[in-house]
Amino acid sequence: MGKIKVGIIGGAGYTAGELIRLLINHPETEIDFVFSTSNAGNTISKVHQDLVGSLNLKFTDTVNPDVDVLFLCLGHGNSVKFLSANSFSDTTKIIDLGNDFRLEADKVFEDKTFVYGLPELNKEAIVSAKYIANPGCFATAIQLGLLPLADAGLINKDVHINAVTGATGAGTSLSATTHYTWRDNNFSYYKPFTHQHLGEINQSVNQLQSGFSSEIIFMPNRGNFSRGIFATIYTDFEGTVEDAKAIYKSFYKDAKFTFVSDDFLHMKQVVNTNKCLVHLHKHNGKLLITSTIDNLLKGASGQAIQNMNLMFGLEETIGLGLKATYF
């Protein structure tokens, strides 16, 4: 079998840029086209300027319907519109990085059924899937912090979450809160209690812990750094911290990118990697779970490549041997 031919839709954004960087260094893929109506005809390195000397391909406003895999890097709600207007081969696999197909109510589109693409939760289904709904970035970090407890049936009280993401989480479009003068030396919350990723988080917890009825209370925050997510999660837990570690290490024993750390975490351990690190701490009756990822990699494009590897029968880690920018 030859190299996997890849198409990317919405090629000018942060997640597409990360996909391109990963794919040009992936030994089993070749980029067939990168679609961007606003940049058609421009050299890709004019937008993703770190690719000067690495890629001579130009953006296009036409698609090849026969690519092996299609990545949708579009704004939320736009994947449905794009697939309604463009047809692809029955053999083309699709990985959507938006939120259009993540929920059970939305997973079927025309004749396509999308599998929720969190490998630590749905690996077996991903391996046999043709269509993947890649998880959200906050949702990835938070679920990887919660799912071992849910699998053990131990989330019996409300869950409180405080998580902060970097500026790249807001995408490339400018807004009042993405300008440097606003972000620099600043910190704020947004979408309190109502963030859109709560739907998929609750869905996955219920998948593992049937009858889960407690509330997940989520406070998302904006940080004054470019990339990364750091989440602190706490809930009631009757066992010891060693009991919790045993549950988590067992759940992630076969995971290729999620690891339980015995030491306190910081974000530089994972930024520029596809890793998720989880740490556990017990105080009185509360279990504190800390989870950290790179929002553009494990939270988006890296996880999309991980899913692609599984779908094509490749080693899960291929093309993802990335190094953290530790200092």
N, C-alpha and C positions, 0 to 999 in steps of 0.2 A: 504494500500500500504506500502511495506517495504521501507527501506532506498534506496536512489538513489545510484546505483553502478557507480563509477567514474573510468575512465582510464585517465592517463596523459602521453602524448608523449613528449619526450625531457626533462626528469625529473631532469637533473642536473643543469639547469640554474636558474637565479634569479626569473623569473616569475613562474616557476614550484615550486620552494621552497616556494614562497608566497602562491601559490595555496594549497600546502600540509598543510601549517600552518593554513590556513583558513578552509580547509576541515575537518581536524581532530577535529576541534572545532565546526563544523556545525552540528546541531542536526539531520539533515535529510539526511546525506550522509555517505557513507563508501567508502574508496579507495580500488578498486579492484586490480589495478596494476599501477606501474609507470615504463614506458618504457625508457631505456637508453642503447643504444648499447655499449657505452664506459664504462659504469659502471655496466653492467649486473652481477648479483651475489653479488655485494657489498651491505651492509646495507645502507639504505638511509641516516641514521644519520652520516655515514662516510663523506658524501658530505655536507649535511645540518646539521651542527654539533649542532645547537641549539635544534634539535629534539631528542637528546639522552634522553631516558626515556619516550619519548612521542609516538614513532613509531618504531616498530621492523621490518617493511616490508623491503624487498630487491628489488633493481632494477631488471628488467627483460628485456630480448630481444625478448619476445613473447607477443602477445596481446590477450585479450579476446574480440572477435568480438561482444559479446552480452551485453556489458556494456550499462547502461542507457544514460550516457553522456561521451563524449570524449573531453578532452582539448588538443589542439595542441600548444605546447610551443616550436616551432621550429624557426630556423633562417628564415628570409624572403626568400621566394621562395621555401622553403622545404616542406610546407604543401601540395602543389600540388603533389610533388614527393611521399610523404608518402601515401596520399590517392589513388594515382594511383597504388601503390604497395600493399595496404592493404585494404581489404573489411570489412565492418561492417554491423550489422543488420539494416534492414529498420527502426527499432524503435530507433536506437541509435542517439541521438542528438549530434551535433558537434559544439564546440566553438573554433574558430581559433584565437589565439592571435598574429599571424603574419599579414603581409599585403597582402597576396595572393588574398583575395576575397573582399577587402574593396571597390573597385571602381566598378561602374556600369558595366564597360566593362569586369570585371573579376568575377562578382558575381555568374555566373552559371558555375558549374563544373560537368561534366557528368550529372547525373539526380538531382543534388543538387543545390538549389538556396539559396545563403547566404544573410541574412538580416544584414544591418549595425547596429551594436549593441551599439548605444548611447541611453540609455533609455530616456534621456531628449528630444530626437528628435523622436525616433521611438518606443516608448514603446508598442503601440498597436500591431505593426508588430512583435515585439520581443516575445510577449506573445504567439502568434500562430506559431512562427517559429520553424523549426527543425535544422536549420544551421545558425550560427551567425559568422559574421566577427567582432571581437572585435576591437574597435578603437585604433589608436596609442596614445601614451602618450602625446606628444606635441599637437596632433590633439584634444584630449579630452579637455585639458586646454584652448586651443585657441577657439574651437567651443563653449564651455560653456561661454566664454567671448563675443562671437559675435552673437549667434543665436537669442537672444531676439531682437536685432536690426534688424536682417534679417527678422524675423517674422513680424516685424512692417513695413518692406519695407523701412528702413531708412539708409541702407548702400549705399550711393550715391557718395561717394568719395573714394580714395584709403585708404586702411587700413595698418597701419605700426605696426609691431609686433617685440618686442625684448623679447626673452624668454631664460631662463637658466635652464639646467637640471643637475642632479647629476651624479656621475660616474656609478651608476648601470644602467643608460640608455644605456650604451654601451655594456651591457652584460658581461659574465664571461670571454670571450676570451681576452687574453692580446694583447695590441697593444702599440705603442709608446706613445699614449696619455692617457692610462689607468694606467700606472705605478704610484705608489705613489710619486716617486721623480719628476714626471712631473706634476701631479695633485696638489700636495701640494703647497699652496700659489700661485696658478696659476689661470688663467682665459683666455679663448680664444673663438673665434667663429669658426663655421664649416658649411659647405654646405650653404654658404650665398645665399639667394634668390632661392635656388633650392631644399630645403629639401623635402623628399619624402612624408611627411604628408600634403603638400600643396594640393595635389590632392583630398584627402578626405575632407579637410577643404572647398575648393571651391565647391565641390560637395554638401555638406550639406547646405552651404549658398545659393546656387542656388535652393536647394530643397524648402527652405522657401521663398526666394525672387527671384521669376522668373524674368529673364532678368537682373540679377546682372551682371554688366560688368566692374566694377572697379577692380583695382589690389590689391591683398593681398601680401604685401611685408614683408617677414619673415626673421629675423636674429636669428638663433639658436646659443646658447652659451653653453660651458661646464663650470661647476662650480667645486670648490674644496670641495664638500660635497658629501655624498653617495647617498642620495635620496631626491626627491622633484623636482617640477617644479614651477617656478615663472615667469609669463608672464605679460608684460605691452603692452597694445594695445591702439592705438589712431586713431581717425578719426574725420571728421567734423560732428558736430551735432548742429542743430539749436535751440533745446529746452533747458530748464534748467536742472540742475542735478537732480532736483526733478522729472521732466518729465521722465528722464532716469530711475530713481529708480522705478517709478511706472510701467514702461514697463517691467523692469527686475523682479520685485517682482511678477507681474502678471504672467509672463511666467513661473516662477519657483514655483508658489504657491503650486503645488502638488508634486514637486520634493522631493525625500527622502534624497538626499545627496548633493544637490547644493543649496547654500544659499547666499543671498545678504547681505553683511555686511555694516553697516553705518560707520565703522571705518577702518582706514588703515590696510592693511594685512601684515602678515609675514608668512613665510613658516612653522614655527613650529606649527602653528595652525592646519595644515592638515597632516603633516608627520605621518605615521603609522595609517592613517584613510582612509576611502573611500569617504571623503568629497571633494567637490570643493567649495571654497569661492570666491566670486566676489565682487569687490569694484568699485565704480564709482566716478569720479572727473571731474569737468568741469573747463577749463581755456580758456578764450576768446571763440573762436569758436570750440575748440577741446574737445571731450569727451575722457577721459583716463579711460580705463577699466583694472583693475588688476584682474588676475585670478591665483589661486594657488592650486596645487594638489600634492599628492604623486604619483610619476611616476610608481611605482610598484603596487599600489593598485587601486585608481580610474583610473590611467593611464594604468592598465593592469589587474592583477589578481583579485583585488577587484571588478572591473567592470565586469569581466568574471563571478564571483560568483553572482553578481547582476543580470546579464542576465540569468544565470542558474535558479535562484529563480523565475524570471518572466516566463521562459519557462515551469517550472514544477508547476506553479500555487501556489507558496509559497509566503509568505510575502516578499516583495522586500528587506527588511533590515536584514532578518534572517542570522545569521552567520557573520554579518558585524558590530556588535556593538563594534567598536575598539576605543582605547584610544590614543590620540596624546601623543607623547613624548615631552612634553612642556618645560621641563627643566631637 
